[in-house]
Amino acid sequence: MKFQDLPTTKKGDFAEKVLDLYLSSKGIISYSPEKGKPHPFDRLCASSDKKSIFIAECKGKARRTYYPDTGINKSHYDDYLNIRVKYGIDVWIFFVDEFSKKIYGNLLSILDEPRVIIHNNKPIHYPFTQSTKYGTFIRYFPLVAMEDICDLTKEESKILTGLSRRNYEYEEVPF
Protein backbone atom coordinates (compact mmCIF):
# COMPACT_ATOMS: atom_id res chain seq x y z
CA MET A 1 0.00 0.00 0.00
CA LYS A 2 1.29 3.45 -0.91
CA PHE A 3 2.00 5.97 1.84
CA GLN A 4 -0.75 8.26 0.49
CA ASP A 5 -3.30 5.42 0.82
CA LEU A 6 -2.63 4.68 4.50
CA PRO A 7 -5.51 5.60 6.86
CA THR A 8 -3.12 7.66 9.01
CA THR A 9 -2.00 9.65 5.96
CA LYS A 10 -5.60 10.24 4.89
CA LYS A 11 -6.50 11.35 8.43
CA GLY A 12 -3.53 13.71 8.52
CA ASP A 13 -4.39 15.14 5.11
CA PHE A 14 -7.97 15.78 6.21
CA ALA A 15 -6.82 17.35 9.48
CA GLU A 16 -4.53 19.68 7.50
CA LYS A 17 -7.47 20.78 5.32
CA VAL A 18 -9.51 21.58 8.44
CA LEU A 19 -6.59 23.54 9.90
CA ASP A 20 -6.01 25.37 6.60
CA LEU A 21 -9.63 26.57 6.63
CA TYR A 22 -9.21 27.88 10.17
CA LEU A 23 -5.90 29.64 9.43
CA SER A 24 -7.34 31.23 6.30
CA SER A 25 -10.38 32.46 8.25
CA LYS A 26 -7.97 34.29 10.58
CA GLY A 27 -6.10 35.96 7.74
CA ILE A 28 -3.07 33.70 8.03
CA ILE A 29 -1.27 32.99 4.76
CA SER A 30 0.07 29.44 4.77
CA TYR A 31 2.53 27.78 2.42
CA SER A 32 2.49 24.01 2.16
CA PRO A 33 5.02 21.52 0.83
CA GLU A 34 4.53 19.53 -2.33
CA LYS A 35 2.02 16.73 -1.69
CA GLY A 36 3.37 13.23 -1.36
CA LYS A 37 6.96 14.33 -0.73
CA PRO A 38 8.87 14.22 2.57
CA HIS A 39 8.89 17.59 4.32
CA PRO A 40 10.33 19.03 7.56
CA PHE A 41 7.02 20.64 8.64
CA ASP A 42 3.44 21.05 7.41
CA ARG A 43 3.09 24.81 6.90
CA LEU A 44 5.10 28.00 6.86
CA CYS A 45 2.65 30.69 7.95
CA ALA A 46 2.69 34.46 7.78
CA SER A 47 0.33 37.03 9.21
CA SER A 48 -1.49 39.04 6.56
CA ASP A 49 0.33 42.20 7.74
CA LYS A 50 3.66 40.39 7.09
CA LYS A 51 4.85 41.18 10.63
CA SER A 52 5.18 37.61 11.90
CA ILE A 53 5.92 34.12 10.64
CA PHE A 54 5.67 30.73 12.29
CA ILE A 55 5.78 27.06 11.49
CA ALA A 56 2.49 25.15 11.82
CA GLU A 57 2.57 21.44 12.41
CA CYS A 58 -0.78 19.65 12.23
CA LYS A 59 -1.48 16.40 14.04
CA GLY A 60 -4.72 14.58 13.26
CA LYS A 61 -4.68 12.90 16.61
CA ALA A 62 -7.02 12.44 19.55
CA ARG A 63 -5.84 13.02 23.09
CA ARG A 64 -5.03 9.98 25.20
CA THR A 65 -8.10 8.43 26.80
CA TYR A 66 -6.74 7.62 30.24
CA TYR A 67 -4.32 10.51 30.74
CA PRO A 68 -4.78 14.30 30.52
CA ASP A 69 -2.31 14.67 27.66
CA THR A 70 -1.39 14.08 24.06
CA GLY A 71 1.90 13.69 22.28
CA ILE A 72 3.97 13.59 19.16
CA ASN A 73 6.63 11.29 17.80
CA LYS A 74 9.93 12.12 19.53
CA SER A 75 11.86 12.25 16.26
CA HIS A 76 9.41 14.88 14.98
CA TYR A 77 9.73 16.77 18.25
CA ASP A 78 13.52 16.81 17.75
CA ASP A 79 13.05 18.21 14.22
CA TYR A 80 10.76 21.01 15.44
CA LEU A 81 13.09 21.82 18.33
CA ASN A 82 15.97 22.10 15.88
CA ILE A 83 13.98 24.56 13.75
CA ARG A 84 13.19 26.66 16.82
CA VAL A 85 16.76 26.67 18.13
CA LYS A 86 18.68 26.95 14.85
CA TYR A 87 16.43 29.41 12.99
CA GLY A 88 14.63 31.18 15.82
CA ILE A 89 11.20 30.35 14.40
CA ASP A 90 8.80 28.87 16.91
CA VAL A 91 6.61 25.94 15.93
CA TRP A 92 2.88 25.85 16.60
CA ILE A 93 1.69 22.29 17.11
CA PHE A 94 -2.01 21.96 16.32
CA PHE A 95 -3.93 18.85 17.34
CA VAL A 96 -7.09 18.18 15.35
CA ASP A 97 -8.85 15.93 17.86
CA GLU A 98 -11.97 13.97 16.97
CA PHE A 99 -12.45 12.80 20.58
CA SER A 100 -12.53 16.31 22.04
CA LYS A 101 -14.15 17.58 18.81
CA LYS A 102 -11.83 20.57 18.55
CA ILE A 103 -8.50 21.91 17.45
CA TYR A 104 -6.11 22.86 20.22
CA GLY A 105 -2.39 23.39 20.53
CA ASN A 106 0.36 25.80 21.42
CA LEU A 107 3.85 26.93 20.63
CA LEU A 108 6.51 24.31 21.22
CA SER A 109 8.33 26.74 23.52
CA ILE A 110 5.26 26.83 25.77
CA LEU A 111 4.54 23.11 25.56
CA ASP A 112 8.14 22.49 26.65
CA GLU A 113 7.73 24.39 29.92
CA PRO A 114 7.97 22.03 32.92
CA ARG A 115 4.65 21.33 34.63
CA VAL A 116 3.43 18.91 37.25
CA ILE A 117 -0.14 17.66 36.86
CA ILE A 118 -1.86 15.62 39.56
CA HIS A 119 -3.78 12.77 37.94
CA ASN A 120 -5.45 10.01 39.98
CA ASN A 121 -3.69 11.44 43.06
CA LYS A 122 -0.27 10.98 41.46
CA PRO A 123 2.03 13.62 39.98
CA ILE A 124 2.93 13.50 36.31
CA HIS A 125 5.93 15.60 35.30
CA TYR A 126 5.57 17.13 31.85
CA PRO A 127 6.82 17.14 29.26
CA PHE A 128 8.12 13.60 29.23
CA THR A 129 9.15 11.01 26.67
CA GLN A 130 8.01 7.40 26.76
CA SER A 131 8.64 4.40 24.53
CA THR A 132 5.79 2.57 22.86
CA LYS A 133 5.30 -1.14 22.34
CA TYR A 134 6.37 -0.54 18.72
CA GLY A 135 9.82 0.73 19.70
CA THR A 136 9.13 4.39 18.94
CA PHE A 137 9.19 7.23 21.43
CA ILE A 138 6.43 9.76 22.12
CA ARG A 139 6.91 13.20 23.67
CA TYR A 140 3.86 13.98 25.84
CA PHE A 141 2.43 17.38 26.74
CA PRO A 142 -0.43 18.10 29.18
CA LEU A 143 -3.77 19.29 27.86
CA VAL A 144 -3.70 22.21 30.32
CA ALA A 145 -0.81 23.65 28.28
CA MET A 146 -3.00 23.75 25.17
CA GLU A 147 -5.01 26.67 23.89
CA ASP A 148 -8.41 25.89 22.44
CA ILE A 149 -8.38 27.04 18.83
CA CYS A 150 -11.84 26.13 17.48
CA ASP A 151 -14.52 23.46 17.55
CA LEU A 152 -14.82 20.84 14.84
CA THR A 153 -18.10 20.38 13.04
CA LYS A 154 -19.98 17.12 13.57
CA GLU A 155 -19.10 16.11 10.02
CA GLU A 156 -15.37 16.84 10.48
CA SER A 157 -15.32 14.87 13.72
CA LYS A 158 -17.18 11.97 12.08
CA ILE A 159 -14.74 11.83 9.17
CA LEU A 160 -11.73 11.89 11.51
CA THR A 161 -13.25 9.17 13.71
CA GLY A 162 -13.79 7.03 10.61
CA LEU A 163 -10.10 7.38 9.74
CA SER A 164 -8.90 6.65 13.28
CA ARG A 165 -6.79 3.56 13.95
CA ARG A 166 -7.93 3.24 17.57
CA ASN A 167 -9.37 -0.19 18.16
CA TYR A 168 -11.66 0.80 21.03
CA GLU A 169 -14.49 3.23 21.55
CA TYR A 170 -13.72 6.63 22.99
CA GLU A 171 -14.76 6.87 26.59
CA GLU A 172 -15.74 10.02 28.39
CA VAL A 173 -12.92 10.86 30.76
CA PRO A 174 -13.86 12.88 33.85
CA PHE A 175 -11.29 15.56 34.66
FIKOLZA-1660 file (N, C-alpha, C; in steps of 0.1 Angstrom, whole numbers, plus 5000, padded with zeros to 4 digits):
% residues 175
   i   px   py   pz ch aa at
   1 5008 4988 5000  A  M  N
   1 5000 5000 5000  A  M CA
   1 5009 5012 5000  A  M  C
   2 5005 5022 4992  A  K  N
   2 5013 5035 4991  A  K CA
   2 5011 5043 5003  A  K  C
   3 5021 5051 5007  A  F  N
   3 5020 5060 5018  A  F CA
   3 5007 5068 5018  A  F  C
   4 5004 5074 5006  A  Q  N
   4 4993 5083 5005  A  Q CA
   4 4979 5075 5008  A  Q  C
   5 4979 5062 5006  A  D  N
   5 4967 5054 5008  A  D CA
   5 4965 5049 5023  A  D  C
   6 4975 5051 5031  A  L  N
   6 4974 5047 5045  A  L CA
   6 4963 5055 5052  A  L  C
   7 4955 5049 5061  A  P  N
   7 4945 5056 5069  A  P CA
   7 4951 5068 5077  A  P  C
   8 4963 5066 5082  A  T  N
   8 4969 5077 5090  A  T CA
   8 4972 5088 5081  A  T  C
   9 4977 5086 5069  A  T  N
   9 4980 5097 5060  A  T CA
   9 4967 5104 5055  A  T  C
  10 4957 5096 5053  A  K  N
  10 4944 5102 5049  A  K CA
  10 4938 5111 5060  A  K  C
  11 4940 5106 5073  A  K  N
  11 4935 5113 5084  A  K CA
  11 4943 5126 5086  A  K  C
  12 4956 5125 5084  A  G  N
  12 4965 5137 5085  A  G CA
  12 4962 5147 5074  A  G  C
  13 4959 5142 5062  A  D  N
  13 4956 5151 5051  A  D CA
  13 4943 5159 5054  A  D  C
  14 4933 5151 5059  A  F  N
  14 4920 5158 5062  A  F CA
  14 4922 5168 5073  A  F  C
  15 4929 5164 5084  A  A  N
  15 4932 5174 5095  A  A CA
  15 4939 5186 5090  A  A  C
  16 4948 5185 5081  A  E  N
  16 4955 5197 5075  A  E CA
  16 4945 5206 5067  A  E  C
  17 4935 5200 5060  A  K  N
  17 4925 5208 5053  A  K CA
  17 4917 5216 5063  A  K  C
  18 4913 5209 5074  A  V  N
  18 4905 5216 5084  A  V CA
  18 4913 5227 5090  A  V  C
  19 4926 5225 5093  A  L  N
  19 4934 5235 5099  A  L CA
  19 4936 5247 5089  A  L  C
  20 4938 5243 5076  A  D  N
  20 4940 5254 5066  A  D CA
  20 4928 5263 5065  A  D  C
  21 4916 5257 5066  A  L  N
  21 4904 5266 5066  A  L CA
  21 4904 5275 5078  A  L  C
  22 4907 5270 5090  A  Y  N
  22 4908 5279 5102  A  Y CA
  22 4918 5290 5100  A  Y  C
  23 4930 5286 5096  A  L  N
  23 4941 5296 5094  A  L CA
  23 4937 5307 5084  A  L  C
  24 4931 5303 5073  A  S  N
  24 4927 5312 5063  A  S CA
  24 4916 5322 5069  A  S  C
  25 4907 5316 5077  A  S  N
  25 4896 5325 5082  A  S CA
  25 4902 5335 5092  A  S  C
  26 4914 5333 5097  A  K  N
  26 4920 5343 5106  A  K CA
  26 4930 5352 5098  A  K  C
  27 4930 5351 5085  A  G  N
  27 4939 5360 5077  A  G CA
  27 4953 5355 5077  A  G  C
  28 4956 5343 5081  A  I  N
  28 4969 5337 5080  A  I CA
  28 4972 5332 5066  A  I  C
  29 4983 5335 5061  A  I  N
  29 4987 5330 5048  A  I CA
  29 4996 5318 5050  A  I  C
  30 4993 5306 5045  A  S  N
  30 5001 5294 5048  A  S CA
  30 5006 5289 5035  A  S  C
  31 5018 5284 5036  A  Y  N
  31 5025 5278 5024  A  Y CA
  31 5028 5263 5028  A  Y  C
  32 5024 5254 5019  A  S  N
  32 5025 5240 5022  A  S CA
  32 5035 5233 5012  A  S  C
  33 5041 5222 5017  A  P  N
  33 5050 5215 5008  A  P CA
  33 5043 5208 4997  A  P  C
  34 5051 5203 4988  A  E  N
  34 5045 5195 4977  A  E CA
  34 5039 5182 4982  A  E  C
  35 5027 5179 4978  A  K  N
  35 5020 5167 4983  A  K CA
  35 5028 5155 4979  A  K  C
  36 5028 5145 4989  A  G  N
  36 5034 5132 4986  A  G CA
  36 5049 5132 4988  A  G  C
  37 5055 5143 4991  A  K  N
  37 5070 5143 4993  A  K CA
  37 5073 5145 5007  A  K  C
  38 5084 5140 5012  A  P  N
  38 5089 5142 5026  A  P CA
  38 5091 5157 5028  A  P  C
  39 5087 5162 5040  A  H  N
  39 5089 5176 5043  A  H CA
  39 5092 5178 5058  A  H  C
  40 5099 5188 5062  A  P  N
  40 5103 5190 5076  A  P CA
  40 5092 5195 5084  A  P  C
  41 5082 5201 5079  A  F  N
  41 5070 5206 5086  A  F CA
  41 5058 5208 5077  A  F  C
  42 5046 5210 5082  A  D  N
  42 5034 5210 5074  A  D CA
  42 5032 5224 5067  A  D  C
  43 5034 5235 5075  A  R  N
  43 5031 5248 5069  A  R CA
  43 5041 5259 5074  A  R  C
  44 5044 5268 5065  A  L  N
  44 5051 5280 5069  A  L CA
  44 5040 5290 5068  A  L  C
  45 5038 5298 5079  A  C  N
  45 5026 5307 5080  A  C CA
  45 5031 5321 5082  A  C  C
  46 5024 5330 5076  A  A  N
  46 5027 5345 5078  A  A CA
  46 5014 5352 5081  A  A  C
  47 5015 5362 5090  A  S  N
  47 5003 5370 5092  A  S CA
  47 5001 5379 5080  A  S  C
  48 4988 5383 5078  A  S  N
  48 4985 5390 5066  A  S CA
  48 4992 5404 5065  A  S  C
  49 4996 5409 5077  A  D  N
  49 5003 5422 5077  A  D CA
  49 5018 5420 5075  A  D  C
  50 5023 5408 5074  A  K  N
  50 5037 5404 5071  A  K CA
  50 5046 5407 5083  A  K  C
  51 5040 5408 5095  A  K  N
  51 5049 5412 5106  A  K CA
  51 5053 5400 5114  A  K  C
  52 5047 5388 5112  A  S  N
  52 5052 5376 5119  A  S CA
  52 5051 5364 5110  A  S  C
  53 5060 5354 5113  A  I  N
  53 5059 5341 5106  A  I CA
  53 5061 5330 5117  A  I  C
  54 5055 5319 5114  A  F  N
  54 5057 5307 5123  A  F CA
  54 5055 5295 5115  A  F  C
  55 5060 5284 5121  A  I  N
  55 5058 5271 5115  A  I CA
  55 5045 5265 5121  A  I  C
  56 5037 5258 5113  A  A  N
  56 5025 5252 5118  A  A CA
  56 5026 5237 5115  A  A  C
  57 5025 5229 5125  A  E  N
  57 5026 5214 5124  A  E CA
  57 5012 5209 5128  A  E  C
  58 5006 5201 5120  A  C  N
  58 4992 5197 5122  A  C CA
  58 4992 5182 5125  A  C  C
  59 4986 5178 5137  A  K  N
  59 4985 5164 5140  A  K CA
  59 4970 5160 5141  A  K  C
  60 4966 5151 5132  A  G  N
  60 4953 5146 5133  A  G CA
  60 4953 5135 5143  A  G  C
  61 4951 5139 5155  A  K  N
  61 4953 5129 5166  A  K CA
  61 4945 5132 5178  A  K  C
  62 4938 5122 5183  A  A  N
  62 4930 5124 5195  A  A CA
  62 4939 5124 5208  A  A  C
  63 4935 5131 5218  A  R  N
  63 4942 5130 5231  A  R CA
  63 4941 5116 5236  A  R  C
  64 4950 5113 5246  A  R  N
  64 4950 5100 5252  A  R CA
  64 4937 5099 5260  A  R  C
  65 4932 5087 5261  A  T  N
  65 4919 5084 5268  A  T CA
  65 4921 5084 5283  A  T  C
  66 4931 5078 5288  A  Y  N
  66 4933 5076 5302  A  Y CA
  66 4942 5086 5309  A  Y  C
  67 4948 5095 5302  A  Y  N
  67 4957 5105 5307  A  Y CA
  67 4953 5119 5302  A  Y  C
  68 4956 5129 5310  A  P  N
  68 4952 5143 5305  A  P CA
  68 4963 5149 5296  A  P  C
  69 4966 5142 5285  A  D  N
  69 4977 5147 5277  A  D CA
  69 4975 5142 5262  A  D  C
  70 4985 5146 5254  A  T  N
  70 4986 5141 5241  A  T CA
  70 5001 5142 5237  A  T  C
  71 5005 5136 5226  A  G  N
  71 5019 5137 5223  A  G CA
  71 5022 5136 5208  A  G  C
  72 5035 5137 5205  A  I  N
  72 5040 5136 5192  A  I CA
  72 5052 5127 5191  A  I  C
  73 5055 5122 5180  A  N  N
  73 5066 5113 5178  A  N CA
  73 5079 5121 5182  A  N  C
  74 5087 5115 5190  A  K  N
  74 5099 5121 5195  A  K CA
  74 5109 5126 5184  A  K  C
  75 5110 5118 5174  A  S  N
  75 5119 5122 5163  A  S CA
  75 5113 5135 5156  A  S  C
  76 5100 5136 5155  A  H  N
  76 5094 5149 5150  A  H CA
  76 5096 5160 5159  A  H  C
  77 5095 5158 5172  A  Y  N
  77 5097 5168 5183  A  Y CA
  77 5112 5173 5181  A  Y  C
  78 5121 5164 5179  A  D  N
  78 5135 5168 5177  A  D CA
  78 5137 5177 5165  A  D  C
  79 5130 5174 5154  A  D  N
  79 5130 5182 5142  A  D CA
  79 5125 5196 5145  A  D  C
  80 5114 5197 5152  A  Y  N
  80 5108 5210 5154  A  Y CA
  80 5116 5218 5164  A  Y  C
  81 5122 5211 5174  A  L  N
  81 5131 5218 5183  A  L CA
  81 5143 5224 5176  A  L  C
  82 5148 5216 5167  A  N  N
  82 5160 5221 5159  A  N CA
  82 5156 5234 5151  A  N  C
  83 5144 5234 5145  A  I  N
  83 5140 5246 5137  A  I CA
  83 5139 5258 5147  A  I  C
  84 5133 5256 5159  A  R  N
  84 5132 5267 5168  A  R CA
  84 5145 5272 5173  A  R  C
  85 5154 5263 5176  A  V  N
  85 5168 5267 5181  A  V CA
  85 5177 5272 5170  A  V  C
  86 5177 5266 5159  A  K  N
  86 5187 5270 5148  A  K CA
  86 5182 5282 5141  A  K  C
  87 5169 5283 5138  A  Y  N
  87 5164 5294 5130  A  Y CA
  87 5156 5305 5138  A  Y  C
  88 5154 5302 5150  A  G  N
  88 5146 5312 5158  A  G CA
  88 5132 5313 5154  A  G  C
  89 5126 5303 5148  A  I  N
  89 5112 5303 5144  A  I CA
  89 5105 5293 5153  A  I  C
  90 5095 5298 5160  A  D  N
  90 5088 5289 5169  A  D CA
  90 5078 5280 5161  A  D  C
  91 5075 5269 5166  A  V  N
  91 5066 5259 5159  A  V CA
  91 5053 5258 5167  A  V  C
  92 5042 5261 5160  A  W  N
  92 5029 5259 5166  A  W CA
  92 5025 5244 5163  A  W  C
  93 5022 5237 5173  A  I  N
  93 5017 5223 5171  A  I CA
  93 5002 5223 5173  A  I  C
  94 4995 5220 5163  A  F  N
  94 4980 5220 5163  A  F CA
  94 4975 5205 5164  A  F  C
  95 4967 5202 5173  A  F  N
  95 4961 5188 5173  A  F CA
  95 4946 5190 5169  A  F  C
  96 4943 5182 5158  A  V  N
  96 4929 5182 5153  A  V CA
  96 4923 5169 5159  A  V  C
  97 4915 5170 5170  A  D  N
  97 4912 5159 5179  A  D CA
  97 4897 5156 5177  A  D  C
  98 4894 5144 5171  A  E  N
  98 4880 5140 5170  A  E CA
  98 4874 5136 5183  A  E  C
  99 4881 5132 5193  A  F  N
  99 4876 5128 5206  A  F CA
  99 4870 5140 5213  A  F  C
 100 4879 5151 5214  A  S  N
 100 4875 5163 5220  A  S CA
 100 4866 5172 5211  A  S  C
 101 4866 5169 5198  A  K  N
 101 4858 5176 5188  A  K CA
 101 4863 5190 5187  A  K  C
 102 4876 5192 5187  A  K  N
 102 4882 5206 5185  A  K CA
 102 4896 5205 5181  A  K  C
 103 4901 5217 5177  A  I  N
 103 4915 5219 5175  A  I CA
 103 4921 5227 5186  A  I  C
 104 4932 5222 5191  A  Y  N
 104 4939 5229 5202  A  Y CA
 104 4954 5227 5200  A  Y  C
 105 4962 5235 5207  A  G  N
 105 4976 5234 5205  A  G CA
 105 4983 5246 5212  A  G  C
 106 4996 5247 5209  A  N  N
 106 5004 5258 5214  A  N CA
 106 5017 5258 5208  A  N  C
 107 5025 5268 5211  A  L  N
 107 5039 5269 5206  A  L CA
 107 5047 5259 5213  A  L  C
 108 5056 5253 5206  A  L  N
 108 5065 5243 5212  A  L CA
 108 5072 5249 5224  A  L  C
 109 5076 5261 5224  A  S  N
 109 5083 5267 5235  A  S CA
 109 5075 5267 5248  A  S  C
 110 5062 5269 5246  A  I  N
 110 5053 5268 5258  A  I CA
 110 5050 5254 5262  A  I  C
 111 5048 5245 5252  A  L  N
 111 5045 5231 5256  A  L CA
 111 5057 5225 5263  A  L  C
 112 5069 5230 5260  A  D  N
 112 5081 5225 5266  A  D CA
 112 5084 5230 5281  A  D  C
 113 5076 5239 5286  A  E  N
 113 5077 5244 5299  A  E CA
 113 5074 5233 5309  A  E  C
 114 5082 5231 5319  A  P  N
 114 5080 5220 5329  A  P CA
 114 5067 5223 5337  A  P  C
 115 5059 5213 5339  A  R  N
 115 5046 5213 5346  A  R CA
 115 5045 5200 5354  A  R  C
 116 5038 5201 5365  A  V  N
 116 5034 5189 5373  A  V CA
 116 5019 5189 5373  A  V  C
 117 5013 5178 5369  A  I  N
 117 4999 5177 5369  A  I CA
 117 4995 5165 5378  A  I  C
 118 4986 5167 5387  A  I  N
 118 4981 5156 5396  A  I CA
 118 4970 5149 5388  A  I  C
 119 4972 5136 5386  A  H  N
 119 4962 5128 5379  A  H CA
 119 4961 5115 5388  A  H  C
 120 4948 5112 5391  A  N  N
 120 4946 5100 5400  A  N CA
 120 4954 5100 5412  A  N  C
 121 4955 5112 5418  A  N  N
 121 4963 5114 5431  A  N CA
 121 4978 5112 5429  A  N  C
 122 4983 5112 5417  A  K  N
 122 4997 5110 5415  A  K CA
 122 5003 5121 5406  A  K  C
 123 5015 5126 5408  A  P  N
 123 5020 5136 5400  A  P CA
 123 5026 5131 5387  A  P  C
 124 5023 5138 5376  A  I  N
 124 5029 5135 5363  A  I CA
 124 5037 5147 5359  A  I  C
 125 5050 5145 5357  A  H  N
 125 5059 5156 5353  A  H CA
 125 5060 5157 5338  A  H  C
 126 5056 5169 5333  A  Y  N
 126 5056 5171 5318  A  Y CA
 126 5066 5182 5315  A  Y  C
 127 5070 5182 5302  A  P  N
 127 5068 5171 5293  A  P CA
 127 5077 5159 5296  A  P  C
 128 5073 5148 5290  A  F  N
 128 5081 5136 5292  A  F CA
 128 5081 5128 5280  A  F  C
 129 5090 5119 5278  A  T  N
 129 5091 5110 5267  A  T CA
 129 5090 5096 5271  A  T  C
 130 5083 5088 5264  A  Q  N
 130 5080 5074 5268  A  Q CA
 130 5081 5065 5255  A  Q  C
 131 5086 5053 5257  A  S  N
 131 5086 5044 5245  A  S CA
 131 5073 5037 5244  A  S  C
 132 5070 5033 5231  A  T  N
 132 5058 5026 5229  A  T CA
 132 5061 5011 5227  A  T  C
 133 5051 5003 5226  A  K  N
 133 5053 4989 5223  A  K CA
 133 5059 4986 5210  A  K  C
 134 5059 4996 5201  A  Y  N
 134 5064 4995 5187  A  Y CA
 134 5078 4999 5186  A  Y  C
 135 5084 5003 5197  A  G  N
 135 5098 5007 5197  A  G CA
 135 5101 5022 5194  A  G  C
 136 5090 5030 5192  A  T  N
 136 5091 5044 5189  A  T CA
 136 5090 5051 5203  A  T  C
 137 5093 5064 5202  A  F  N
 137 5092 5072 5214  A  F CA
 137 5082 5084 5212  A  F  C
 138 5074 5087 5222  A  I  N
 138 5064 5098 5221  A  I CA
 138 5068 5108 5232  A  I  C
 139 5067 5121 5228  A  R  N
 139 5069 5132 5237  A  R CA
 139 5055 5137 5241  A  R  C
 140 5052 5136 5254  A  Y  N
 140 5039 5140 5258  A  Y CA
 140 5038 5154 5265  A  Y  C
 141 5027 5160 5262  A  F  N
 141 5024 5174 5267  A  F CA
 141 5011 5174 5274  A  F  C
 142 5009 5181 5285  A  P  N
 142 4996 5181 5292  A  P CA
 142 4985 5189 5284  A  P  C
 143 4973 5185 5285  A  L  N
 143 4962 5193 5279  A  L CA
 143 4961 5207 5284  A  L  C
 144 4964 5209 5297  A  V  N
 144 4963 5222 5303  A  V CA
 144 4973 5232 5297  A  V  C
 145 4983 5227 5290  A  A  N
 145 4992 5237 5283  A  A CA
 145 4987 5241 5269  A  A  C
 146 4976 5235 5265  A  M  N
 146 4970 5237 5252  A  M CA
 146 4960 5249 5252  A  M  C
 147 4960 5257 5241  A  E  N
 147 4950 5267 5239  A  E CA
 147 4939 5261 5230  A  E  C
 148 4927 5263 5233  A  D  N
 148 4916 5259 5224  A  D CA
 148 4916 5268 5212  A  D  C
 149 4916 5263 5201  A  I  N
 149 4916 5270 5188  A  I CA
 149 4902 5272 5183  A  I  C
 150 4895 5261 5180  A  C  N
 150 4882 5261 5175  A  C CA
 150 4875 5247 5176  A  C  C
 151 4862 5247 5175  A  D  N
 151 4855 5235 5175  A  D CA
 151 4854 5229 5161  A  D  C
 152 4854 5215 5161  A  L  N
 152 4852 5208 5148  A  L CA
 152 4837 5207 5146  A  L  C
 153 4833 5207 5133  A  T  N
 153 4819 5204 5130  A  T CA
 153 4816 5189 5133  A  T  C
 154 4804 5185 5134  A  K  N
 154 4800 5171 5136  A  K CA
 154 4805 5163 5124  A  K  C
 155 4804 5168 5112  A  E  N
 155 4809 5161 5100  A  E CA
 155 4824 5159 5100  A  E  C
 156 4832 5170 5104  A  E  N
 156 4846 5168 5105  A  E CA
 156 4850 5158 5115  A  E  C
 157 4844 5158 5127  A  S  N
 157 4847 5149 5137  A  S CA
 157 4843 5134 5133  A  S  C
 158 4832 5133 5126  A  K  N
 158 4828 5120 5121  A  K CA
 158 4838 5114 5111  A  K  C
 159 4843 5123 5102  A  I  N
 159 4853 5118 5092  A  I CA
 159 4866 5114 5099  A  I  C
 160 4870 5122 5108  A  L  N
 160 4883 5119 5115  A  L CA
 160 4881 5106 5123  A  L  C
 161 4870 5104 5130  A  T  N
 161 4868 5092 5137  A  T CA
 161 4868 5080 5128  A  T  C
 162 4862 5081 5116  A  G  N
 162 4862 5070 5106  A  G CA
 162 4876 5067 5101  A  G  C
 163 4885 5076 5102  A  L  N
 163 4899 5074 5097  A  L CA
 163 4908 5070 5109  A  L  C
 164 4903 5070 5121  A  S  N
 164 4911 5066 5133  A  S CA
 164 4915 5052 5133  A  S  C
 165 4927 5049 5138  A  R  N
 165 4932 5036 5140  A  R CA
 165 4930 5030 5153  A  R  C
 166 4923 5038 5162  A  R  N
 166 4921 5032 5176  A  R CA
 166 4911 5021 5175  A  R  C
 167 4914 5010 5182  A  N  N
 167 4906 4998 5182  A  N CA
 167 4897 4997 5193  A  N  C
 168 4893 5008 5199  A  Y  N
 168 4883 5008 5210  A  Y CA
 168 4875 5021 5209  A  Y  C
 169 4864 5020 5216  A  E  N
 169 4855 5032 5216  A  E CA
 169 4861 5043 5225  A  E  C
 170 4859 5055 5221  A  Y  N
 170 4863 5066 5230  A  Y CA
 170 4854 5066 5242  A  Y  C
 171 4860 5068 5254  A  E  N
 171 4852 5069 5266  A  E CA
 171 4853 5083 5271  A  E  C
 172 4842 5087 5278  A  E  N
 172 4843 5100 5284  A  E CA
 172 4852 5099 5296  A  E  C
 173 4861 5109 5297  A  V  N
 173 4871 5109 5308  A  V CA
 173 4868 5120 5317  A  V  C
 174 4864 5118 5329  A  P  N
 174 4861 5129 5338  A  P CA
 174 4874 5135 5344  A  P  C
 175 4876 5148 5341  A  F  N
 175 4887 5156 5347  A  F CA
 175 4882 5168 5353  A  F  C
% end
